[in-house]
């Protein structure tokens, strides 16, 4: 990679994956009700938001300590898939089975369907052990809280962890949705990254244009969240921080799968901020990585060549909001 903002030394980063998955992707001509459809392509990838962030950070040559719950035979399969894709993985094994997530891509007309499985329950002793290790790694730099929570875990968990990270001198990054996000905002994390739908759901109303998104992001930033990044799909993304709101358009590409694009953006933002980059450059890197990811099949992520291909073509606009 030739991107200069990735050349410096990174602060430590911890990621947390309480409900990882094996992602199974089928591509097919179309779905037919009550009929068997033959896939044209099938693949299995390591999945779950925290896992994807860790994978993306490695591709950005940014070291992270990854903390993960696994269970059963699917968990062992996940470990094998991750063997070459993550460094510094700390596993806690529990009873039950790691979940399988399904993505079904219809080729004509193009449509994508996603089904999330149900992960195993986590006994308190093993949960607390994993969380303590995660906090220890995060208070030295950044702690990434992302993805779904098992049904037996409280929706305030990310808020509690974000507060612990902040109290210890670290910076919490939260990428979740609904009530878990609402609670986490009250803990004033360093960065949140909802997509447009999640942001509109949080506010309870649609946001018809970019300026409306930016205005609401500024209102949220004034509540104590240092940076609010809203990903906008094919329209790009915006990043609101203490100094300004920046908007980046996305390059036009052929989309194969959007799974992992948001996680790639989160990883890029962290990789940039962990090296002291300016927010507009962090956003540019985030959009480049997300763009590279949507051109890949299944849950495959961007490659370093994608960053070089898209980075310089992404224009940043100052919205002054």
Secondary structure by P-SEA (a helix, b strand, c coil): cccccccccccbbbbbbccccbbbbbbcccccccbbbbbcccccccccaaaaaaaaaaaacbbbbbbbccccaaaaaaaaaacccccbbbbbbbccccbbbbbbbbcccbbbbbbbbbbbbbcaaaaaaaaaaaaaaccccbbbbbcccccccccaaaaaaaaaaaaacbbbbbbbccaaaaaaaaaccccccccaaaaaaaaccccccaaaaaaaaaaaaaacccbbbbbbcccccccccccbbbbbbbcccccccccaaaaaaaaaaaaaaaacccaaaaaaaaaaaaaaaaaccccccccaaaaaaccccbbbbbccc
